[in-house]
Amino acid sequence: MSAATRQLPSLRDFRSALIVKPSSLGDIVHTLPAVKVLRAANPWLKIRWLANTEWTPILQGSSLIDEVIPFPRKTFRGPSGLLRFWNWRRTWMTLPREEPEIVLDFQGLLRSGVVSSWRGSKMVIGLSDAREGSRFFYNHTVPVDAGAHAVDRYLEMPRAFGIRIEPEDITFELTPGKAPAGWPDSLPGFIAVHPWSRGEGKSLSNSALQALCDALAPHPVVLVGMTADATRPAGGHIHDWSNRTSLAELIWLMRQARFCISVDSGPMHIAAAVNPQTLGIHTWSDPRKVGPYPSAVNVWKAGRIAPRTEFSAEECQRDVGVQDQDARDIGQWVSKRLG
């Protein structure tokens, strides 16, 4: 009998659970609802989460998790990275835990499968869309629709354990964050704009960003995010906080914003998780699969603004960049909503 068809064990047979979801930023946000329902249905479980060191601030202090374990993946790069990875294994296997422990691999890559196996726990569960041979490290595999949104795929994990999930149970409990150092008291009702992404073809051009900011005037605009581009839009209502906020500060800032506008990126999913007044901008990516999940959040795709579930397959397959007029239309749409 295959691992995919055997019945899963009961979570009541375990004292602790390890969540393996090291990256990426958006995917960690997408995993939060699944962990929340696991916590609510099994309050006795000690829950730990292994995450890349750079992403741990979005988990630290969360009521869903008892311990966040940093995964120093960046230190494993380079010629000596494999040796450091092997040495890290010794520490990983000896970290405290409550036995018996169950390992839930939401990542589904070779690296996460190996790390889950190295933990030494007897039970490792993964998802059926796992890649790179990671399924060979699982005792059980939970069937998922590989074409579904990440949040829905990850929710299949608690459902496989018999947990009933109602729509109101699907929430994103991020940490509160903290105010950036030197944050002024004179920016009430600001609009947070996150215009840059590491993904090719996702960032706004300088001219489109200027057109967007112009259309948002006179509302205060706060630019956030990381970029190597030194060009910034001009305007007295624009406040440049790019390259100046930590992850925790970005969460706080997006919570405080009257509205958030973001290109498809990890910060877009943070904005959608903490602020229903958010608009995600998609060029070539499919918002039905990777867009902001909450139903109250809207998406710009192929010249139209609507919740992600209202776009057709044909629309989602189109690769349409944001031109200057599109940016002006987006700014005017947001301004009209704000009154």
Sequence and secondary structure as in RCSB ss.txt:
>XXXX:A:sequence
MSAATRQLPSLRDFRSALIVKPSSLGDIVHTLPAVKVLRAANPWLKIRWLANTEWTPILQGSSLIDEVIPFPRKT
FRGPSGLLRFWNWRRTWMTLPREEPEIVLDFQGLLRSGVVSSWRGSKMVIGLSDAREGSRFFYNHTVPVDAGAHA
VDRYLEMPRAFGIRIEPEDITFELTPGKAPAGWPDSLPGFIAVHPWSRGEGKSLSNSALQALCDALAPHPVVLVG
MTADATRPAGGHIHDWSNRTSLAELIWLMRQARFCISVDSGPMHIAAAVNPQTLGIHTWSDPRKVGPYPSAVNVW
KAGRIAPRTEFSAEECQRDVGVQDQDARDIGQWVSKRLG
>XXXX:A:secstr
  TTTS    GGG SEEEEE    HHHHHHHHHHHHHHHHH TTSEEEEEEEGGGGGGTTT TT SEEEEE GGG
G STTHHHHHHHHHHHHHHS   SSEEEEE S SHHHHHHHHHT  SEEEEETT  TTGGGG SEEE   TTS H
HHHHHHHHHHTT    GGG           TT  S  TT EEEE   SSTTTS  HHHHHHHHHHHTTS EEE S
  S       TTEEE TT   HHHHHHHHHH SEEEEESSHHHHHHHHH SSEEEEESSS HHHHS  STT EEE
ETTEEE GGGS HHHHT      HHHHHHHHHHHHHHH 
